[in-house]
Amino acid sequence: MARSATKKSADIDGMKDLFGEPELPSGFRYLSDVISDTQERDLVARFEKLDLKPFEFHGYKGNRRIYTFGHRYVFAGQEAREDARIPDYLKPLMEIAGDISGTPAAGFEQIMVTEYAAGAGIGWHRDRPMYEDIVGISFLAPCALRLRKRNGDDWERMSAHIEPRSAYLLHGKVRNVWQHSIAPMDVLRYSVTLRSFRPGHGTQEEEVGGARKRSARKQSSSA
Ligand SMILES: O=C(O)CCC(=O)C(=O)O
């Protein structure tokens, strides 16, 4: 059965419900109000100026549009850019990722801005294997981050309510065992996803090749 958790202003970190059952899988962490209204407005104004491109996976173009910073991995559909340096205006978000994860902020070397216009969502997936911690920061609209894990022939499902200006962490089990997705949005939402790399990850070519093979076998969509 699906369970849902809504916490407006509290941190969620391995919390249990009244019956001692975990509300969300271990490794999930949530912090509300990590940025102010003004910061949100300023950052969204920056995102609106980016040359966002539809997310592409095996020739399939998703409705969401993305722009990536950090040049260790170039997503399909994105041009490899000479200068993919992380701009200064995103550095405060790296600090937030560092705070929520306990990983040094500088470790979040891959940053993706995603625009979900009305009708856009993201399918079930786990992030590519070369990434370690995944941090999401949300802008403009709330959404439900749906989580599912195989349980025999069935799926165990949970859902986390994500407010704008909040951050969530996917680490450990919720990152490695559970899949996540977001249903198509009714209204515009942006997210910034910050990813750290696993120690000793390979070259870009190996990552792209390996990720594609694994993705084709296991995942309906990948990020
Ligand atoms: O928009 C979000 O918060 C989720 C993004 C995501 O799951 C991804 O890009 O892999």
The ligand as a MOL file (V3000), in Angstrom:
LIG
                    3D

  0  0  0     0  0            999 V3000
M  V30 BEGIN CTAB
M  V30 COUNTS 10 9 0 0 0
M  V30 BEGIN ATOM
M  V30 1 O 12.6780 17.2690 -10.2830 0
M  V30 2 C 13.0450 16.5470 -9.3850 0
M  V30 3 O 13.0300 16.8800 -8.1990 0
M  V30 4 C 13.5110 15.1260 -9.7160 0
M  V30 5 C 14.5840 15.0880 -10.7640 0
M  V30 6 C 15.0520 13.6950 -11.0300 0
M  V30 7 O 14.5890 12.7190 -10.5080 0
M  V30 8 C 16.1250 13.4990 -11.9840 0
M  V30 9 O 16.4670 14.4300 -12.7300 0
M  V30 10 O 16.6660 12.3900 -12.0250 0
M  V30 END ATOM
M  V30 BEGIN BOND
M  V30 1 2 1 2
M  V30 2 1 2 3
M  V30 3 1 2 4
M  V30 4 1 4 5
M  V30 5 1 5 6
M  V30 6 2 6 7
M  V30 7 1 6 8
M  V30 8 2 8 9
M  V30 9 1 8 10
M  V30 END BOND
M  V30 END CTAB
M  END
